[in-house]
Amino acid sequence: MISLHDIKENSVIVIAGPTASGKSALALEIAKQYGGEIVNADSMQVYQGTSILSAAPGVEDKSKVLHHLYEIYPPSVNGTVVDWLDRAVAVIRDVWKRGKLPIVVGGTGMYIDNLINGTTPIPEPLPEIREKVLQILASGGQQKLYECLKVSDPAGAEMLNPNDTTRVRRALEIFLQTGISIKDWYKKPLLKKMPEAVFEVVKIIPSAEELDDRCYRRFDLMMQKGALEEVRYLQSLNLDKNMPAMKMLGVPELLSYLQGETTLPEAVEAAKLHTRQYAKRQRTWFRNKLRARYIFDKCFI
């Protein structure tokens, strides 16, 4: 366990690492030891009805300490880093006001990076602009969306992966709202939403072998708990496949099974492989990009 000897006024503990590394368990232990409250920084754990698939904390854990920003959106909502950041800042300041220690925990690097280091001061698109872009995506798919961005903002399109629907959609929204390329927005100075915060970062960076094993075992456990039923629930909503909730680890693969395109064992193996690959990318990002005072080299159990 970590000994936090010098917790300062306006301290925020940040626990980061790849999926299946034990972040939530560590956050819970620190919260109980230091009078903390947990703030979610995972872009999938914000969705309702998918707590098994997203590995969100269960009822028992939530009964031990207060948890914030979990399961706040229906799956039909496209959660953004901008909205999460505004909510997180408000929650953290409220936790301070009540004399508690905020503990931010999650595996979404963009959320954590924006909270600690600042965010590009891009205004949120108007609802009508967001709806217009979603209609382009719904009518013409990912390729049409990227072609529209290339016409509107060629410099921005050039710096993005055409298959990254979320970023392409966001770039088009921003250009239609402001008339300024996403490339030029990224050149502007970062804006820190919490300049008064003192961040203490804890990273869990286990070996690739240990992480692989944890990913595989956890997915088996998720299947036992009812992950397939959650995918059936998502299927019943008839959401666009490009919505973030539909890209949750395990969802595309299990959906393929439900649609009769593959067998269940094949879907499970594909989901495990995808989870492992995603965890590997997270592990690399957190190891190289995020500075930390405390580093665990093993998963926290």
N, C-alpha and C positions, 0 to 999 in steps of 0.2 A: 504494500500500500504506500501511496505517496504521502510524505509529510510536508504539508504546506505551512512552513514556519512564518512566512512573511506576507500573509494576505493583507493587502493594502485596501484603503478606501477605493471604491469603484473597481475592484478586481472582478475579472470574468475568467473562469476556468474554461478552456476549450479542449475537448477530447476528440481527437480526429484519428482516422485510420480507415483501412479498407473494410468492406463488408465481411461479416462473420468473425471479426477480430476481437469482439467482446467489449466494444465501446460502451454499450448501454449498461452492461453489468458493472464496469468500472465507474461510470457516472453515478450509478445508484449507490455504490459503496462510498464514494467521496461525498455525495449529497447527504447521506446518513451521518457520516463522521463530522462534517463541517457545517451542518445546517443549511444545506443548499437546495435549490430548486432546478429542475432540468429543463432545458430549452432545446427543442428539436432543430437540427440542422441537416436533415436528410430530405431530399426533394421528393422521395416516394412515400415517406411516412406521414406526409401531409394529407394523404387521400383516405377518405372514409371507405369502409367495407373491404379493406384489403390488408388488415393488420397482420395476417399470417404471411402473405406474399412479401410484404415490406419489412417483416421482422420488427414491427413496432412493439414497444413495451406493452405487456399485458395488464389486466386489471389488478393483479396482485402487486406488481411493481408500482403501478400508479397510486395504489393505496398507501404506499410507504412514504413517498415524497411527492410534492406537486410536480406535474409534468405539463409543459406548455408547447403549443403549436404542433401537436400530433392530431392527425385525422381532422383537419380543419376545413378541407374542401371536399365536395362530391367529386367523383372521378370525371365528371363532365367539365370541370374547371381546369383551365391551363394555369397552374401556379407558376409564378415568376420569381426570380431572385429579387427583383425590386420590391414586390409585395412582401416576400418573406423578410427582407431586411428591415422594412418599416415596422412590421409586426414584432420582429425580434428585438429591435431597439426599444420599442415601447414596453415589451415584457421585461427586458433586462433592467430598465430604469424602475419599473414597478417592484421588481424583486429587491433591488437596492433599497428602495423606499421603505420596504418592510423589514429591513435589517437582515436579509438573507443573501446567500452567495449564489449568483447565477452560474450554472454549469451548462455550457453549450456543447452538444454532442451530435456528431453526424459524420457521414462519409461524402457529403457533397462539397467538393473542393471549392467550387465557385461561391457557394454560400459563405463558407468560412473565410475565404480570401477577401470577399467584399466586406465582411464584417470587420476584419482586423485591419486590412490595408487600405480600404476605401473603394468606392465605386465610381465608374464614369457617370457624370451628371446628366444622364439621358432622361428626358421627360417621359412619363408614361403615355402611350398612345391613347387617343380618344376611343371610346367604345365603338363608334362607327367605323374607324379605321381598322381596328382589330377585327371587327366583323367582316369587313371587306376582304381582308387578307385571308381569313378563314374560309370565306366563300371561294376564293381562288384555289385554295388548297383542296377544298371539297370537290370542286368541279373539275379541276385539271390534275390534281395530284402533286406529288413532290416535284416532278420535272417542270410542270407549268409554273409552280411557285418560284423555282430557281430562275427560270427564263424571265419572269417578271422582274426579279431582282436585277438580273443582268442588264435589262433595258433601263431600269430606273437608276440603279447604283452599280455600274460595272466595277468600280474600284472595290466596293464592299463585297460584291459577288466573288471577285477574284481571290479574296482572302479566306473564303469559307468553303467548307466541304459541301458539294451539292446535295449530299445525302443527309446532312445534318438539318433536318426539318425545323427543329426548334430555333436554331440560330439564324437560318435563312428567313424564317417567318418574322423573327424579331427584327432583323436588319431591314426587311421591307417595311414593316410597321414604322420603324424609326425614320426611314427616309420619307415615307408618305406624310408623317406627322411634322417633320422638321425641315425637310429639303436638304438635309446634311448627311453625307455618307457615313456609314458606321465606321469606316476606316478613319475619318476625321474626328469622329466622337472619341475614338479610342486614344487619340493623341492629346486630348484635353487632360488637365490635372485631375487626379483622383480626389473625390470628396469623401472625407471620413464622417460617417453618421454619428460615431461615438468617440470624438477626440479625447474625451475625459476618461475613457476606459483603460484599465491596466490589464492586458491579456496575458494569461499564463497558459501556455500551450502544452498539452500532453499528447504525444503520438504513440500509437500502437503499430509497430512495423514488424510483424512476425516473419519468419522464413517463408519462402514460397511453398515449400513442402507442407509446413504446418497449415498455411492458409488454404491450400488446395484441399487438404483433408477436412478442414472445418467447413468449407463451402459444400463439399459433397455430403457430409453427414448432416449439415443443417438443412439441406434441401430435402433429404429423405424425411427428416422430422417434420418439415413444413407440409409435405405430402400427407403424412400421417395425421396432422392436425386439421387438414381440410383446405389446402391450397387450391385444389381443383374446384371446389365449390365457389371459392372467391373468383376464379376465372369464369365460371358459369355466370356468376353475378355480373361481371363486367361484360360478358357476351350479351346478356339480356338488355344492356343499356344501348346497344347498337352505336357505340362511339366510333368516331374516326380512328383508324389504326395508328394515326400519327399523334394522337393525344398522349401526353406524358404517362398517364396511368396505364395505357395500353402497351407501353414499352417497358413496364416494370419487369425485373428479372423473373423469368419463368412464364410470363403471360403469353408472349407470342408462341412459345413452344407448346404449352398446354392448350392453347387455343387451336393450334393445328390438329391436335388430337381430337378435340371436341368437334372439329369440322370434318373429321374423318380422313384427314390427310396423312396421318401417321399413327403408329401404335403408341400406347401409353409408355411402355419402356423406352421407346425411341425418343419420345418427347421429353421424358425425364432426363435421359442422358444428354440430350441437346441442351436442356436448360442448365444442367450441372456444368457443362462445358462453357456455356455463355457466362454463367456466374463466375466461374474460375477466371476466365479471360478479363472480365470486368474488374474483379478484385485485384488482379495483377496490375492493371492500368492504374487503379486507385493507389495501390501500394507504391508504385513508381512515382506517382505525382506527389503523394504525401512525403515520401522519403526525400525527394529532391527539391520540392517547392516550398514546403512549410517549415519554418524554423520553430524549434521547440526547446523548452527547458528540460522537460522530462520525456524520455523515450523508453518504451517497453519493447523488447525484442521477441516477446512471446505473446500469444493471444491471452487475453484476460478471461478467466473462467469464473 
